[in-house]
């Protein structure tokens, strides 16, 4: 019998598990859960005899893959998959998939919610500003970026986007202005919403020179990955520009330094919150389960990322 493990340090909601289980029952797959684990050894022991693995932000390292002798597929319930060692998986013949689009609306709503909060000074009782009429630049126009654009236009914002993997026509059919360079995006946007993955090319790519191009008042919103920010340069530009604020659902490593120096100009959620809605939780979990069944039974590898 095919054995599936859901290994989640941050568990799916019970409602999600209740809907995932029948998918595997129908396929005659055995489902096991490893939730809220605190020790890597627990994970290494749990994966020893599984054929398939569903994770969230859990780290699937070379060591984990080596311990999973029967493993055929890992599905990351969400869009980002930099928490999986793709090279090790490929070398072991393990397919890795993500579930693109399932968390997109949740992340987009969070991004706009953070913008509203910052525009209103954290609801401190003082006069703030409005989003209407401001320009929002979307850095990477994928699933999340499209949702962000839709919501932002509802606020009356002017929206631009940069994505080197899309044509201008693909972007502008949504009523969004396409720009040809990342420098053009930043120089024309008071708000920037980041949706780029953490890759060798993007890590620490958002720094002083780009942020210095933003018109006043400037606000950088990061619901992507903390690694794409050059944190030292972020602090430097925040010292040099008192109008610039930074809001994120991934606290930077230098959060204490930012907190000491830039009161009222930053906000970080206690943990990564982008996909933390009941709807996204269920959607991503169901997608992951269906993809595993489809791959094991039919060989469908549509969402393979390695």
Steps between C-alpha positions, in 0.01 A plus 500: 500500500624848413586689817465879520637716780385852574793650689413847624674689776215751451206261451215528255169594655290204614245592233771459235609158630134392508474573128843364406448158659212389272716573192755245619236258629339492155839425340565230766805692627603492867524846660714585802552832678805655662390832647668763718823303513793674667791268423645415160543143619121466517477590133785268401330210676156578355614512136685166512235298315274757330435520126372859499541806715296818544669794672450869558805704607676191629861453385557194286877472494734250342503315831122470505489376140772244574298373796187454286600186309161451330426866428365574153346846532506806727230764465552839659151629583562855382685684228857536628715188512843626607460295819555183294844387383412459133839367400492227762143412403591478131802284571280266703236483228244685712253731329439834673184701436341815635135611494511833315210736540338336801625758752506795262192689615595462866846646438361781287244601762774505763720722282224757454403475866856583600499798263178635651636459851824682418318777311291557814802511729423169663163640611670727750221756510685753283424606143634259240490483122288318243591237243275649232703677235831351614706283264565138590783313332467122497839327483420163333159464343409140576195357676536721808596809301182476292283483811687795650434701184128421506460604864720810463297623205193467719667746738549740210875450479695529176674167443822414315679167478838360403549136409778396260323173428180659368427712196361850535180375338454234770525764770307782338196287415422528873501879489846514654786705356796283398847645554811369329754524783499456875654849533202648317263317733660639815548854371130524416346339809427632847410147609686187391356153563760223476409158362835370378640162611830462684749386236871554443408796281246661733656450845594846638393657170277759669733757648600863523521590131154369413326638808666839453315533169154486658305828517388636837338370711636151434381169641648157430269203562653153520279193510755297304830399663719690745812384315428724200565809716850632560429574865810713563415720203136517611609650832729745322226629269256527791752721680549711188131524411261571784202450268575133425324222688531122489224253576530125476358168612856370532694674773856585388802377692573859606148569624626623838719762335208615287273514804752713693541757226182523294198510726177530302672416170496121512275207582577129508245227567592258781546219245451457127132572451444511124326165470347504848131499412253216533427516129863489388576228751231277355565588136874425514452178695237365261710593198802321648298185570346491154839554336651208689218265401514616138875452486512158670210358299523685168856634489379860466792729590346830388622700801846346520768757591817289482 
